[in-house]
Amino acid sequence: MLDAYTREGLALEVDTSFASRRVTRVVVRVMKERGRPRSLRGDHGPELASRHFLAWCKEREVRMVDIEPGRPLPNGPVESFPGKFRDEGLNVSWFGNRWEACQKVDAWRLEYNQERPHSRLGYRTPEEFAAGAPAPPASPPTLAGVLKTQGNGVENSTQRVSASARI
């Protein structure tokens, strides 16, 4: 579960399948921490289209918004999160059991929220952005910019640094 505004990963659950009641419990847990959302956006998965989940949303006045099938672009930030999670979390880890998988998945979520700056958030982490932390300079420092500001004569050199590196 991702907050599309702050880009925070609010919940990542590990299991072999998810029934709508399990999804409801996760949403309730997040709501206790963050408050009731006006709407939830999701795909057309059976756990989000079940009578139980839709009735739960209606009782709590939470609007369920489905993304258009085959049209992930309007839901870009939310669609990129699972891809990053799969590439950087699931595809690079072996899990001996469910408990170990839960530990590794939660560690990845915390690293994503607390240590990874996002360009769309002014190069702040999702946690910093949600807390209202001031944005750092307009763009991340580049290696060439650091060398130039340190007076190493890079600006007069024939060598140029073309790669950008976060420092």
C-alpha positions in Angstrom: 0.0 0.0 0.0 1.5 3.4 -1.1 0.5 6.9 -0.3 0.5 8.4 -3.8 1.1 12.0 -2.5 4.1 11.4 -0.1 5.3 8.2 -2.0 5.5 6.5 1.4 5.2 2.7 1.4 2.5 2.3 4.1 2.3 -1.5 4.1 3.8 -4.5 2.4 2.2 -7.8 3.3 3.8 -11.2 2.8 1.7 -14.3 2.1 0.8 -16.8 -0.5 -2.6 -15.2 -1.2 -4.8 -12.4 0.1 -8.5 -12.6 0.9 -10.5 -9.4 1.1 -10.7 -9.6 4.9 -6.9 -9.7 5.1 -6.7 -6.6 2.9 -9.3 -4.9 5.1 -7.3 -5.6 8.2 -4.2 -4.0 6.6 -6.2 -1.0 5.6 -7.6 -0.7 9.1 -4.1 -0.8 10.6 -2.9 1.9 8.2 -6.0 4.0 9.0 -5.2 3.8 12.7 -1.8 5.3 12.0 -2.7 7.8 9.2 -6.5 8.5 9.4 -9.3 7.6 7.1 -8.6 8.3 3.4 -11.2 9.8 1.2 -10.5 7.2 -1.5 -8.5 4.1 -2.3 -7.2 3.4 -5.7 -6.6 -0.1 -6.9 -6.6 -2.5 -9.7 -9.4 -4.9 -10.5 -8.1 -7.6 -8.2 -10.7 -10.0 -6.7 -9.7 -8.9 -3.1 -10.6 -5.3 -3.9 -13.8 -6.1 -5.9 -15.3 -8.5 -3.3 -18.7 -7.7 -1.7 -17.0 -7.7 1.7 -14.4 -5.0 0.8 -16.8 -2.8 -1.2 -19.3 -2.9 1.7 -16.5 -2.1 4.2 -15.6 0.9 2.0 -19.2 2.1 1.8 -19.7 1.8 5.6 -16.7 4.0 6.2 -17.4 6.4 3.3 -14.2 5.5 1.5 -14.5 5.8 -2.2 -13.0 2.9 -4.2 -11.4 4.1 -7.4 -10.4 1.5 -10.0 -7.6 2.2 -12.4 -8.5 1.7 -16.1 -7.4 -1.7 -17.2 -4.3 -1.5 -19.4 -3.8 2.2 -18.5 -1.2 2.5 -15.7 0.0 6.0 -16.6 -2.6 7.9 -14.6 -1.5 5.8 -11.6 2.2 6.2 -12.3 3.7 6.6 -8.8 1.7 3.8 -7.5 2.5 1.5 -10.5 6.3 2.2 -10.2 6.4 1.2 -6.5 5.6 -2.6 -7.1 8.2 -2.6 -9.9 10.9 -1.2 -7.6 9.9 -3.5 -4.9 10.1 -6.5 -7.2 13.4 -5.5 -8.8 15.2 -4.4 -5.6 13.5 -6.5 -2.9 12.0 -9.7 -4.2 14.3 -10.5 -7.1 17.5 -10.1 -5.1 16.4 -12.0 -2.0 16.0 -15.6 -1.0 13.5 -16.3 1.7 13.8 -19.4 3.9 10.4 -19.0 5.4 7.5 -16.6 5.7 8.9 -14.9 8.9 12.2 -14.2 7.2 10.3 -12.8 4.1 8.3 -10.5 6.4 11.5 -9.2 8.0 13.3 -8.5 4.7 10.3 -7.0 3.1 9.7 -4.6 6.1 13.4 -3.7 6.1 13.2 -2.8 2.4 10.0 -0.7 3.0 11.8 1.2 5.9 14.8 1.9 3.7 12.5 3.1 0.9 10.7 5.5 3.2 13.6 6.7 5.3 16.8 6.7 3.2 15.9 7.1 -0.5 15.3 10.6 -1.8 12.9 11.1 -4.6 13.3 13.7 -7.3 9.5 14.3 -7.3 9.7 15.1 -3.6 12.4 17.7 -4.0 15.1 15.1 -3.3 13.6 14.4 0.1 12.8 11.0 1.4 9.1 10.1 1.6 9.3 10.4 5.4 11.0 13.8 5.3 8.4 15.0 2.7 5.5 13.8 4.9 6.9 15.6 7.9 7.2 18.8 6.0 11.0 19.0 6.0 12.4 21.8 3.8 13.7 20.8 0.4 17.4 20.7 -0.3 18.8 22.6 -3.2 16.8 22.4 -6.5 18.9 19.6 -7.9 21.1 17.0 -6.3 24.8 17.8 -6.2 26.9 16.4 -9.0 30.4 15.3 -8.8 31.5 18.1 -11.2 29.7 20.7 -9.1 31.4 19.4 -5.9 34.8 19.5 -7.5 34.2 23.0 -8.9 33.0 24.4 -5.5 36.1 22.9 -3.8 38.3 24.9 -6.2 40.1 21.9 -7.7 40.4 23.6 -11.1 38.0 21.3 -12.9 36.4 24.2 -14.7 39.7 24.9 -16.5 40.5 21.3 -17.1 40.0 19.5 -20.4 38.5 16.6 -18.4 34.7 16.7 -17.9 32.6 14.7 -15.5 29.4 13.7 -17.2 28.0 11.3 -14.6 25.8 12.7 -11.8 26.4 11.1 -8.4 24.4 11.6 -5.2 26.7 12.6 -2.4 
